[in-house]
Amino acid sequence: MELEKRIGAVAIIIENKDSVQRANAILSEYSDVIVGRMGIPYKEKHVNVISIIVDGTTDEIGAMAGKLGKLEGVMVKSALTKK
């Protein structure tokens, strides 16, 4: 049985500059579920903000968010459709 796909948005805030490269590598690893991406380096506040639109199973999106959230200085929040 194939899992149902959901559409959603994921917000990522990176406070640790050393985690940027690894975060980008994780996003590349999950590029098949990413529909669109916008990244803003907010230099005045020393943070990077990335927002992505996703279309995938809850397992795929959750795995990506979990890997990102384990990085030092990275916060992740996601919102998904119910169906």
C-alpha positions in Angstrom: 0.0 0.0 0.0 1.4 3.3 -1.1 1.4 6.1 1.6 -0.6 9.2 0.8 1.3 12.2 -0.2 0.7 15.6 1.5 1.6 19.1 0.6 3.1 21.4 3.1 5.6 24.1 4.1 8.7 23.7 6.1 10.5 26.7 7.8 14.2 26.3 8.6 16.2 28.8 10.7 19.9 28.2 10.8 21.8 30.1 13.6 25.0 28.1 13.4 27.0 29.1 10.2 28.8 25.7 10.4 25.5 23.9 9.8 24.6 25.6 6.5 26.5 23.2 4.2 25.2 20.1 5.9 21.6 21.5 5.8 21.9 22.1 2.1 23.2 18.6 1.6 20.2 17.2 3.4 17.8 19.3 1.3 19.6 18.0 -1.8 19.1 14.4 -0.6 15.3 15.1 -0.3 15.1 17.1 -3.6 12.4 14.7 -4.9 9.9 16.0 -2.3 10.8 19.7 -2.6 8.5 21.7 -5.0 10.1 25.1 -4.3 12.6 26.7 -2.1 13.5 30.2 -0.9 16.6 31.0 1.1 17.4 34.3 2.8 20.8 35.0 4.4 19.8 37.6 7.0 23.3 38.9 7.6 22.3 41.6 10.1 20.9 39.0 12.5 23.5 36.3 11.6 20.9 33.7 10.6 19.8 32.0 7.4 16.1 31.4 6.8 15.0 28.8 4.3 11.4 28.1 3.4 10.4 25.1 1.3 7.2 23.8 -0.2 7.0 20.0 -0.1 4.9 17.3 -1.6 5.6 13.9 -0.2 4.6 11.3 2.4 4.7 12.1 6.1 7.5 9.6 6.4 9.7 11.4 3.8 9.0 14.9 5.1 9.4 13.8 8.7 12.7 12.1 8.0 14.0 15.3 6.3 12.8 17.6 9.1 14.3 15.2 11.7 17.7 15.2 10.1 17.7 19.0 9.8 16.6 19.4 13.4 19.5 17.3 14.7 22.0 19.8 13.3 23.5 22.2 15.8 21.8 25.6 15.7 19.0 24.5 13.3 15.3 24.9 14.1 12.7 23.3 11.9 8.9 23.7 11.9 6.5 22.1 9.3 2.8 22.3 8.5 1.2 19.7 6.3 -2.3 19.3 4.7 -4.5 16.7 6.4 -5.1 14.8 3.2 
